[in-house]
Amino acid sequence: MIKKTFLAILALGIFATSCSSDDDNGPTTSILTLNLTGLEPLGTNFVYEGWIIVDGAPVSTGTFTSVTFPQSFTVNTAQLNSATTFVLSIEPLVDSDPLPAATKILAGDFSGNSASVNSNGVVGDFSNASGMFFLRTPTDETGTNNGNDENGVWFGIPGMPPTANFVLPTLPEGWIYEGWVVGDSGPLSTGTFTNFSTVDDVAPFSGVNPGPPIPGEDFFMNAPAGEIFPLDVRGRTVVISVEPVPDDLPGPFVIKPLVGTAGMDHSSSYTFFCDESWFFARRYSIQIIELHIIC
């Protein structure tokens, strides 16, 4: 069975809880407190960075790597009062560029002293995400089925040739899709892709023959430590994730639009579908950023 999964981040609040002043004309800085749940740690070469948009220009509110909240940041009070939008991005640890990277993960406009933020406008809207996959091993076939279809997974509808059927948004710059099968030692990548109707970028485990014109992978060669190939995909978790570019994490990023389990009948296709009760509990739930100036 395959379910849609969603980045579930709850922004409980951004609070400016204290101010400092150099004179009697009012506060010059405010303490901005972020309270988020659902973010996952990044790789060692990247950090999260908050931004407020002031007069159309981004102003950094600071970087962080810990995903334990709340966290506080000192922000210019005048800029905070004039901010129209809050943005959270993923940035290189060593970064000479003063502007936000393309890998923006959250954004939302302020309305009064609050802003409702989510990933829909900066990554994609996955509320209608769907697709199919099937088990087959075309990269070791020479014109006939070898009878070992359980050792490969391909994303689409089986046929001659197979065809893609993902219902997923086109991702903006800074993001890419990646397929995964969870092996005995952890997630195994099937490759990254942006086009659903062509092969993905790598075939690290496949056989010597070309694969079909859709993303996917056979599991015959170059078994990582802890894995035994050929890998039987039946009964294993299959994932489509959204990954930042560049990315130094070995496993899937927190945004996983499609997740499911391969069935035991390798001749069938399997549909990504939504368990509605779970979906509504876990869909994007970044709800509110509140700003209070307290002096």
Residue pairs with C-beta under 8 A, 6 or more apart in sequence:
1 260
1 261
1 273
1 275
2 133
2 238
2 258
2 259
2 260
2 261
2 270
2 271
2 272
2 273
3 258
3 259
3 260
3 272
3 273
3 274
3 275
3 278
3 279
4 126
4 129
4 130
4 257
4 258
4 259
4 272
4 273
4 274
4 279
5 256
5 257
5 258
5 259
5 282
6 126
6 255
6 256
6 257
6 279
6 282
6 283
6 284
7 38
7 105
7 119
7 254
7 255
7 256
7 284
8 37
8 38
8 282
8 283
8 284
8 285
9 36
9 37
9 38
9 39
9 106
9 284
9 285
9 286
10 36
10 37
10 38
10 285
10 286
10 287
11 34
11 35
11 36
11 106
11 117
11 286
11 287
11 288
11 289
12 35
12 36
12 37
12 287
12 288
13 33
13 34
13 35
13 70
13 288
13 289
13 290
14 32
14 33
14 34
14 35
14 86
14 115
14 289
14 290
14 291
15 31
15 32
15 33
15 35
15 290
15 291
15 292
16 30
16 31
16 32
16 33
16 75
16 77
16 80
16 291
16 292
16 293
16 294
17 30
17 31
17 33
17 72
17 292
17 294
18 30
18 31
18 294
18 295
19 27
19 28
19 29
19 30
19 31
19 77
19 293
19 294
19 295
20 27
20 28
20 29
21 27
21 28
21 295
22 28
26 77
26 295
27 77
27 293
27 295
28 76
28 77
28 78
29 74
29 75
29 76
29 77
30 74
30 75
30 76
30 77
30 80
30 293
31 72
31 73
31 74
31 75
32 50
32 61
32 72
32 73
32 74
32 75
32 80
32 291
33 70
33 71
33 72
33 73
34 50
34 64
34 69
34 70
34 71
34 72
34 73
35 69
35 70
35 71
36 67
36 69
36 286
37 69
38 254
38 285
39 48
39 67
39 254
40 67
40 253
40 254
41 65
41 66
41 67
42 48
42 65
42 90
42 249
43 247
43 248
43 249
44 93
44 248
45 92
45 93
45 94
45 248
46 90
46 91
46 92
46 93
46 244
46 248
47 63
47 64
47 65
47 90
47 91
47 92
47 93
48 63
48 64
48 65
48 88
48 89
48 90
48 91
48 105
49 60
49 61
49 62
49 63
49 64
49 88
49 89
49 90
49 91
49 100
50 60
50 61
50 62
50 63
50 64
50 73
50 86
50 87
50 88
51 58
51 59
51 60
51 61
51 86
51 87
51 88
51 89
51 100
52 58
52 59
52 61
52 75
52 79
52 80
52 83
52 85
52 86
52 87
53 59
53 83
53 84
53 85
53 86
53 87
54 79
54 82
54 83
54 84
55 82
58 87
58 99
58 100
59 75
59 76
59 79
59 83
60 98
61 73
61 75
62 73
62 74
63 91
64 71
77 293
80 291
80 293
81 293
83 110
83 291
84 109
84 110
85 107
85 108
85 109
85 110
85 115
86 106
86 107
86 108
86 110
86 115
86 117
86 289
87 100
87 104
87 106
87 107
87 122
88 104
88 105
88 106
88 107
88 117
89 100
89 101
89 103
89 104
89 105
90 101
90 103
90 104
90 105
90 244
91 100
91 101
91 103
92 101
95 101
101 174
102 172
102 173
102 174
102 175
102 245
103 174
103 175
103 244
103 245
104 122
104 123
104 174
105 119
105 122
105 123
105 244
106 117
106 118
106 119
106 122
106 286
107 117
107 118
107 119
107 121
107 122
108 115
108 116
108 117
108 118
108 286
108 289
109 115
110 289
110 291
113 290
113 291
113 292
114 288
114 289
114 290
114 291
115 288
115 289
115 291
116 286
116 287
116 288
116 289
117 286
117 289
118 284
118 286
119 255
119 284
119 286
120 284
122 172
123 171
123 172
123 175
123 242
123 255
124 168
124 169
124 170
124 171
124 172
124 175
124 242
125 169
126 168
126 169
126 255
126 257
127 283
128 167
129 167
129 168
129 257
129 258
129 272
130 166
130 167
130 258
130 271
130 272
130 273
130 274
131 155
131 156
131 165
131 166
131 167
131 168
131 240
131 258
131 271
131 272
132 155
132 156
132 157
132 165
132 269
132 270
132 271
132 272
133 153
133 154
133 155
133 156
133 216
133 238
133 262
133 269
133 270
133 272
134 153
134 154
134 156
134 157
134 158
134 162
134 268
134 269
134 270
135 149
135 150
135 151
135 152
135 153
135 154
135 233
135 234
135 262
135 266
135 267
136 145
136 149
136 152
136 154
136 158
136 162
136 266
137 146
137 148
137 149
137 151
137 152
137 207
137 218
137 220
138 152
138 154
138 209
138 210
138 211
138 212
138 218
139 152
139 203
139 206
139 207
139 208
139 209
139 210
139 211
139 218
139 220
140 146
140 148
140 207
140 208
140 209
140 218
140 220
141 209
142 209
148 230
149 266
149 267
150 232
150 233
150 234
150 266
151 218
151 219
151 220
151 229
151 230
151 231
151 232
151 233
152 206
152 216
152 217
152 218
152 219
152 233
153 179
153 181
153 190
153 216
153 217
153 233
153 238
153 262
154 162
154 211
154 212
154 214
154 215
154 216
154 217
155 164
155 166
155 179
155 190
155 196
155 214
155 215
155 216
155 240
156 162
156 163
156 164
156 165
156 166
156 196
156 212
156 214
156 215
156 216
157 163
157 164
157 165
157 269
158 269
161 212
161 213
162 212
162 213
162 214
163 197
163 214
164 196
164 197
164 214
164 215
165 196
166 196
166 240
168 177
168 196
168 240
168 257
168 258
170 194
171 177
171 194
171 242
174 244
174 245
175 242
175 243
175 244
175 245
176 192
176 193
176 194
176 242
176 243
176 245
177 192
177 193
177 194
177 215
177 240
177 241
177 242
177 243
178 189
178 190
178 191
178 192
178 193
178 240
178 241
178 242
178 243
178 252
179 189
179 190
179 191
179 193
179 200
179 215
179 216
179 217
179 238
179 239
179 240
179 241
180 187
180 188
180 189
180 190
180 237
180 238
180 239
180 240
180 241
180 251
180 252
181 187
181 188
181 190
181 217
181 219
181 231
181 233
181 236
181 237
181 238
181 239
181 262
182 188
182 236
182 237
182 238
182 239
183 224
183 226
183 227
183 231
183 236
184 226
184 227
184 228
185 224
185 225
185 226
185 227
186 226
186 250
186 251
187 239
187 250
187 251
187 252
188 205
188 217
188 219
188 224
188 227
188 231
189 202
189 204
189 217
190 200
190 215
190 216
190 217
191 199
191 200
191 201
191 202
191 203
191 204
191 215
191 216
191 217
192 200
192 201
192 202
192 243
193 199
193 200
193 201
193 215
196 214
196 215
197 213
197 214
198 213
198 214
198 215
199 210
199 211
199 212
199 213
199 214
199 215
200 215
200 216
200 217
203 211
203 217
203 218
204 217
204 221
204 222
205 217
205 218
205 219
205 220
205 221
205 222
205 223
205 229
205 231
206 217
206 218
206 219
206 220
206 221
207 218
207 220
207 221
211 217
211 218
219 229
219 230
219 231
219 233
220 229
220 230
221 229
222 229
223 229
223 231
233 262
234 262
234 263
234 264
234 266
235 261
235 262
235 263
235 264
236 261
236 262
237 259
237 260
237 261
238 259
238 260
238 261
238 262
238 270
239 252
239 256
239 258
239 259
240 256
240 257
240 258
240 259
240 272
241 252
241 253
241 255
241 256
241 257
242 253
242 255
242 256
242 257
243 252
243 253
244 253
247 253
258 272
259 272
260 270
260 272
260 273
262 270
263 270
